[in-house]
Amino acid sequence: MLTIELINNNIPRLQLQDTVSKALQLMTDFRVTHLPVVADEKYLGLISEDDLLDAETDKMPIELMQETFIYAAVHENEHFLNAVNCSKQFDTTVVPVINEEKELEGVITT
């Protein structure tokens, strides 16, 4: 089974201009500890709940936190066990699935 077949399309993606408070609220709503961040559909990385909780203010855009992004992802045509390994390696509750152009196709939830 390929990673593209396991995508959960309900999990939202964040934009750089989204605030820390919005990101934290989405994590609470969807019961995840990480969310993917994109710019023009290009995958930039995952932001973690822990890093968001350490932010100076909840009104801050996540763009200012780019140095904390985790670049963890699997390609859409990889075997799903690679997603399991990625989740364990980076200790995430979601694994982003990207295409050859590094565009986010969606995420697999653990």
N, C-alpha and C positions, 0 to 999 in steps of 0.2 A: 504494500500500500504506500502511496506517495503522500508527501506532506500536503500538497495542494488539496487532497481529498478530505483532509481533516480540519480545514479552516473553520473557525467559529466567526461568522460575520457580525455577531452581536457586539463584540468588544470594540469600543471606540478607539480612534487614533487621535493623538494630540497634535496641535499645530504649535509652532514656536511662540506665537503671540498669546497662547492660552496661559491662564494664571495658575499659580501653585494651588490656590483654593479650588479651582475648577478640576484640576488633575486629581487632587485628593478626593473630591466628591465623586468623581467617576470611578476611582479605585474602590471606594466604599460601596457604591451602587452595584458594581459588577464583581465585587469580591475578588479582586486581584491585587497583587503587590507591585506590579509593573505595568506600564502602558507604552506602546510604541509612539514615537514622535516622527512626524513627516514634514517635509517642506516640498511643495509641488509634487506630491505623491512619492518623492524619493525618501527612502527610509534613512533616518539619521541615528536611531538607536532607541534603547529603552530607558525610561526614567523610573527610578524606584521610589516607593513610598517613603523609605528611610531618608533618601536625599531630599525629598519634598518637605518632610517634617523638619529637616535641618535648615530650611530656607529662612532668610532674614525676615521676610514678610510674605503673607499669603496672597498679596496683590501683585507680587513680582511675576513677570512673564518667565516661562520656563526657558526661553531663549538664553537667559543669563546663566543657566545651569548646564549648558551644553557639555562642559568639561566632565560632568558626572554621568553622562549617558553611557550605557553599556552597549557596545556594538555586538549583540548576539543575534544571529538569524540563521535560518536554513533556506536553501533554495527550493523552489516549488516542485522540482522533479527529483528530489532526494527521498530516500526511504524514510518512513516515519520514525524509525529508531534513532536517526540522527537528531530528530527533534527532542526525543527523550534524553539523549546525551547532552544536548545543548541546555535543556532545562536544568539538568543536574549540575552541569559544569558552572553555570552562571547563577544557580539557585533562584530561578524565576518561575512565576506561575503562568506565564505566557511565553510562547516562542513565535517570533515573527517569521512569516514566510515571504520571501522576496523573489522577484523574477530576475532575469539576466540584466535588466536595466537598473537593478537595485530599487525598484518600485515595490512598495508594500502591497502584497496580495491580501493579507489578513494575518490572523494569529491562530495558533493552536493553543488551547487551554489545557493545563495539566489535569 
